Amino acid sequence: MFAPTRDEARRFLTEAWRKFRAAEPLSTLEQRVVEIVTLHPEYHDLLEHAERSIEREWHPEAGAMNPFLHLSLHLAVAEQLAIDQPAGLRAEYERLRTARDDEHAALHAVLECLGEVMWQAQRTGSPPDGALYLDCLRRRT
């Protein structure tokens, strides 16, 4: 199984964006990254200047959102939605998308729940809980 380091994951995102801007061929996964990055123009400059952003730290306790983490969560959610994993995720996403009438806002709700589930798994040393993930989404309107 492929388990990239933090820097490798960040380089993958910046390289996908570079290839897109240079009109180079993209893999399917790189195309998905570009779709996600396109939703976030606030990150374009950061991705275009990888040399000064790859090693940078963002500290949540200082109110900073890690853009690489955000984009990676988007990518994870896109993959989860594509295979409806955990089962029922796609239906909950569609419910949120309809309720909010905004695809990106619905995606962000899913990202928030995924973040909560991952935090809980790290805190307890257990695998991510799919039922907890779906419960979190059901509580969102």
C-alpha positions as CSV (number, residue, x, y, z in Angstrom):
1,M,0.0,0.0,0.0
2,F,1.3,3.4,-0.8
3,A,1.8,5.6,2.2
4,P,3.4,8.9,1.2
5,T,5.2,11.1,3.5
6,R,3.8,14.6,4.2
7,D,6.2,16.2,1.8
8,E,5.5,13.5,-0.9
9,A,1.8,14.2,-0.6
10,R,2.3,17.9,-0.8
11,R,4.6,17.5,-3.9
12,F,1.9,15.4,-5.6
13,L,-0.6,18.2,-5.2
14,T,1.8,20.9,-6.4
15,E,3.0,18.8,-9.3
16,A,-0.5,18.0,-10.5
17,W,-1.3,21.7,-10.5
18,R,2.0,22.5,-12.3
19,K,1.3,19.9,-14.9
20,F,-2.2,21.3,-15.4
21,R,-0.9,24.9,-15.8
22,A,1.7,23.6,-18.3
23,A,-1.0,21.7,-20.3
24,E,0.8,18.4,-19.7
25,P,-1.0,15.1,-19.6
26,L,-2.6,14.2,-16.2
27,S,-3.4,10.9,-14.6
28,T,-7.0,10.4,-13.5
29,L,-6.0,11.1,-9.9
30,E,-4.2,14.3,-11.0
31,Q,-7.3,15.4,-12.9
32,R,-9.3,15.0,-9.7
33,V,-6.7,17.1,-7.8
34,V,-7.1,19.8,-10.4
35,E,-10.9,19.8,-10.1
36,I,-10.5,20.3,-6.3
37,V,-7.8,23.0,-6.6
38,T,-10.0,24.8,-9.1
39,L,-12.6,25.1,-6.3
40,H,-9.9,26.8,-4.2
41,P,-8.4,29.8,-5.9
42,E,-7.1,31.0,-2.6
43,Y,-4.5,28.1,-2.8
44,H,-3.3,28.7,-6.3
45,D,-0.4,30.9,-5.4
46,L,0.7,28.5,-2.7
47,L,0.7,25.6,-5.1
48,E,2.5,27.6,-7.8
49,H,5.3,28.4,-5.3
50,A,6.0,24.9,-4.0
51,E,9.5,25.7,-3.0
52,R,8.3,28.0,-0.2
53,S,5.3,26.0,0.8
54,I,6.2,22.3,0.9
55,E,7.9,22.5,4.3
56,R,5.8,25.2,5.8
57,E,3.8,24.4,9.0
58,W,0.3,25.6,9.7
59,H,-0.7,25.6,13.4
60,P,-4.5,25.2,14.1
61,E,-4.0,26.6,17.6
62,A,-2.9,29.8,15.9
63,G,-6.1,29.8,13.7
64,A,-4.2,28.6,10.6
65,M,-5.8,26.2,8.2
66,N,-3.4,23.8,6.5
67,P,-4.2,24.1,2.8
68,F,-2.5,20.8,2.0
69,L,-4.6,19.0,4.6
70,H,-7.7,20.6,3.3
71,L,-7.0,19.6,-0.3
72,S,-6.0,16.1,0.8
73,L,-9.3,15.7,2.7
74,H,-11.2,16.9,-0.4
75,L,-9.3,14.2,-2.4
76,A,-10.1,11.5,0.2
77,V,-13.8,12.5,0.2
78,A,-13.9,12.4,-3.7
79,E,-12.6,8.9,-3.6
80,Q,-15.0,7.8,-0.9
81,L,-17.9,9.3,-2.8
82,A,-16.8,7.5,-5.9
83,I,-17.1,4.1,-4.2
84,D,-19.7,5.1,-1.6
85,Q,-17.5,4.1,1.3
86,P,-18.6,3.9,3.9
87,A,-21.9,2.6,2.5
88,G,-24.4,5.4,2.6
89,L,-21.9,8.3,2.3
90,R,-23.1,9.2,-1.1
91,A,-26.7,9.4,0.0
92,E,-25.8,11.6,2.9
93,Y,-23.7,13.9,0.6
94,E,-26.6,14.2,-1.8
95,R,-29.0,15.0,1.0
96,L,-26.6,17.8,2.1
97,R,-26.1,19.0,-1.4
98,T,-29.8,19.3,-1.9
99,A,-30.4,20.9,1.5
100,R,-27.7,23.5,1.0
101,D,-28.2,23.9,-2.8
102,D,-24.4,24.2,-2.9
103,E,-22.1,21.3,-3.9
104,H,-18.9,22.9,-2.4
105,A,-20.7,23.6,0.9
106,A,-21.9,20.1,1.1
107,L,-18.4,18.8,0.4
108,H,-17.0,20.9,3.2
109,A,-19.6,19.4,5.6
110,V,-18.4,16.0,4.6
111,L,-14.7,17.1,5.1
112,E,-15.6,18.4,8.6
113,C,-17.1,15.1,9.6
114,L,-14.2,13.2,8.1
115,G,-11.8,15.4,10.1
116,E,-13.7,14.7,13.3
117,V,-13.7,10.9,12.7
118,M,-9.9,11.0,11.9
119,W,-9.2,13.0,15.0
120,Q,-11.3,10.6,17.1
121,A,-9.4,7.6,15.6
122,Q,-6.0,9.2,16.3
123,R,-7.1,10.1,19.8
124,T,-8.3,6.6,20.7
125,G,-5.8,4.7,18.6
126,S,-8.6,2.9,16.8
127,P,-9.5,2.6,13.1
128,P,-11.8,5.3,11.7
129,D,-15.4,4.6,12.6
130,G,-17.7,4.6,9.5
131,A,-20.9,4.7,11.6
132,L,-19.6,7.7,13.5
133,Y,-18.8,9.4,10.2
134,L,-22.4,8.8,8.9
135,D,-23.9,9.9,12.2
136,C,-21.9,13.1,12.0
137,L,-23.3,13.7,8.5
138,R,-26.9,13.0,9.6
139,R,-26.6,15.7,12.2
140,R,-25.7,18.3,9.5
141,T,-28.4,20.2,7.7
